[in-house]
Amino acid sequence: TMTPEFLNVLRGQIEAPDRDLRQRAINTLAALKDEVVQERLLEDLSSDKPEEERIVPTVSALAMLGQDEKTLSTPLLRKIATTPPNEESRAEAVRQMSSDPEASEDLLSLMKDENVPLTTREMIPGMVSEADPVAFLNAAAEILGTSGAENELAPWLVKAAATIETPEAAAAFASTKRVVEELRANAP
């Protein structure tokens, strides 16, 4: 374990002018789930500061705080996922949302937004299919019914839909299954 003196030395580097030293100290403290650094990172993420003025980049802060699943709030993650400073931060915010039912609506909107990179969108079907299977299946049927198998997200949609086994999702699953079968029947 770290001595209180050593923790205080690390905490003293949270605002260090040397970016590398600052990031290493913050990373070490975050790995220890230090409440002081968690509060400072959350304060920084919640501010309207430009990315270059943050104590660490948003993507790094999210990854560091994500080591303690109790730290990141859904509203903060939603804000970053929908209005990110960059695509790396959006992807990390989505990754940190994981299977949160409260985030399903925002995640589905991002999943449908073709301006969001595929590398971010492909994470969403598995997450939302667990958190809100009915909403996911309805969205998958809509996407596949509109753009078919040509949709770049189609493999992830079908894979996630195939894993849903909840009784309340049966009707939505049947609808999605019909769309997939129609796509298969019309395939060359």
C-alpha atoms as one frame of an Amber mdcrd trajectory, in Angstrom:
protein
   0.000   0.000   0.000   1.005   3.606  -0.521   2.000   5.682   2.453   0.014
   8.869   3.086   3.176  10.858   2.397   3.632   9.259  -1.024  -0.044   9.813
  -1.887   0.355  13.480  -0.977   3.430  13.764  -3.203   1.434  12.296  -6.102
  -1.533  14.562  -5.357   0.831  17.525  -5.446   1.585  16.671  -9.081  -2.061
  16.848 -10.238  -1.494  20.433 -11.383   2.194  19.976 -12.384   3.251  22.043
 -15.404   5.070  19.004 -16.864   2.274  17.210 -18.755   3.958  13.785 -18.646
   4.638  13.963 -14.897   1.088  15.204 -14.276  -0.456  12.400 -16.351   1.639
   9.694 -14.643   0.712  10.956 -11.168  -2.976  11.176 -12.070  -2.913   7.730
 -13.672  -1.299   6.195 -10.575  -3.804   7.867  -8.265  -6.736   6.848 -10.471
  -5.549   3.224 -10.447  -5.605   3.442  -6.636  -9.167   4.844  -6.858  -8.003
   7.945  -5.027 -11.009  10.142  -4.260  -9.012  13.387  -4.518  -7.938  12.718
  -8.106 -11.372  11.327  -9.007 -13.030  14.544  -7.828 -10.484  16.669  -9.707
 -10.944  14.680 -12.944 -14.742  14.854 -12.652 -14.571  18.587 -12.018 -12.370
  18.988 -15.088 -14.645  16.836 -17.286 -17.737  18.724 -16.128 -16.229  22.103
 -16.970 -16.486  23.871 -20.294 -12.703  24.164 -20.610 -11.215  23.634 -24.060
  -9.502  20.251 -24.452  -5.998  21.754 -24.406  -6.619  23.363 -20.998  -7.704
  20.161 -19.236  -5.347  18.491 -16.746  -5.370  15.385 -18.971  -7.140  14.748
 -22.299 -10.827  13.806 -21.980 -10.246  10.321 -23.373  -7.558   9.693 -20.719
  -9.696  11.078 -17.901 -12.584   8.809 -18.902 -10.345   5.743 -19.052  -8.785
   6.581 -15.682 -12.130   7.189 -13.997 -13.537   4.067 -15.627 -11.251   1.968
 -13.430 -13.796   2.595 -10.674 -17.233   1.903 -12.166 -18.973   3.970  -9.472
 -17.230   7.187 -10.522 -18.644   8.106 -13.920 -22.252   9.257 -14.063 -24.518
   8.484 -16.979 -25.399  12.180 -17.570 -21.708  13.102 -17.846 -21.010  10.195
 -20.206 -24.061  11.119 -22.307 -22.846  14.701 -22.577 -19.401  13.622 -23.753
 -20.789  10.954 -26.116 -23.184  13.375 -27.793 -20.951  16.478 -27.842 -17.375
  15.172 -27.647 -14.197  17.208 -27.981 -12.981  14.496 -30.414 -13.935  11.029
 -31.696 -11.558   9.206 -29.331 -13.365  10.775 -26.373 -16.755   9.854 -27.846
 -15.663   6.222 -28.261 -14.372   6.064 -24.674 -17.584   7.624 -23.311 -19.631
   5.034 -25.211 -17.364   2.250 -23.933 -17.813   3.462 -20.356 -21.618   3.564
 -20.678 -21.646  -0.210 -21.199 -25.011  -1.767 -20.390 -26.710   1.189 -18.729
 -30.476   1.191 -19.445 -30.618   4.955 -18.824 -28.231   5.523 -21.721 -30.029
   3.336 -24.286 -31.860   6.152 -26.060 -28.684   8.198 -26.525 -26.716   5.136
 -27.591 -29.368   4.197 -30.158 -29.241   7.734 -31.576 -25.458   7.474 -31.896
 -25.772   3.998 -33.434 -28.108   5.370 -36.137 -25.938   8.435 -36.837 -23.797
   7.586 -39.847 -21.575  10.598 -39.097 -20.315   8.747 -36.011 -17.374   6.494
 -36.954 -18.175   2.793 -37.357 -15.558   1.915 -34.725 -17.758   3.680 -32.151
 -21.118   2.576 -33.550 -20.144  -1.114 -33.667 -19.800  -1.191 -29.859 -23.393
  -0.128 -29.307 -25.535  -3.082 -30.511 -24.141  -5.491 -27.909 -24.513  -2.922
 -25.145 -28.069  -1.809 -25.910 -29.310  -5.312 -26.716 -28.531  -6.219 -23.090
 -29.806  -3.019 -21.508 -33.004  -2.524 -23.530 -33.603  -5.468 -25.873 -36.963
  -4.266 -27.213 -35.690  -0.792 -28.122 -32.592  -2.336 -29.697 -34.572  -4.827
 -31.786 -36.929  -2.099 -33.006 -33.959   0.077 -34.001 -32.201  -2.869 -35.681
 -35.337  -3.731 -37.676 -35.666  -0.081 -38.718 -32.022   0.180 -39.842 -31.997
  -3.176 -41.640 -35.415  -2.543 -43.179 -34.271   0.821 -44.536 -30.749   0.127
 -45.766 -30.585  -3.659 -45.739 -27.507  -5.822 -45.625 -25.487  -3.058 -47.268
 -25.577  -1.124 -44.005 -22.055  -1.258 -42.583 -23.511  -1.922 -39.118 -25.594
  -4.928 -40.269 -23.243  -7.679 -38.974 -23.226  -6.196 -35.457 -26.997  -5.691
 -35.482 -27.688  -9.285 -36.515 -25.161 -10.701 -34.060 -26.596  -8.736 -31.124
 -30.183  -9.568 -32.118 -29.338 -13.277 -32.173 -28.248 -13.189 -28.525 -31.521
 -11.800 -27.144 -33.633 -14.389 -25.349 -35.988 -12.397 -23.119 -39.745 -13.073
 -23.271 -40.628  -9.357 -23.375 -38.563  -8.983 -26.550 -40.270 -11.848 -28.420
 -42.503  -9.673 -30.651 -39.686  -7.245 -31.489 -37.379 -10.218 -32.184 -39.938
 -11.734 -34.577 -40.106  -8.436 -36.488 -36.319  -8.174 -36.715 -36.052 -11.841
 -37.714 -38.516 -11.242 -40.598 -36.397  -8.351 -41.872 -33.215 -10.465 -41.704
 -34.933 -13.374 -43.487 -36.139 -11.023 -46.240 -32.600  -9.712 -46.640 -31.265
 -13.271 -46.833 -33.913 -14.271 -49.410 -33.067 -11.268 -51.604 -29.305 -11.701
 -51.314 -27.447 -12.501 -54.539
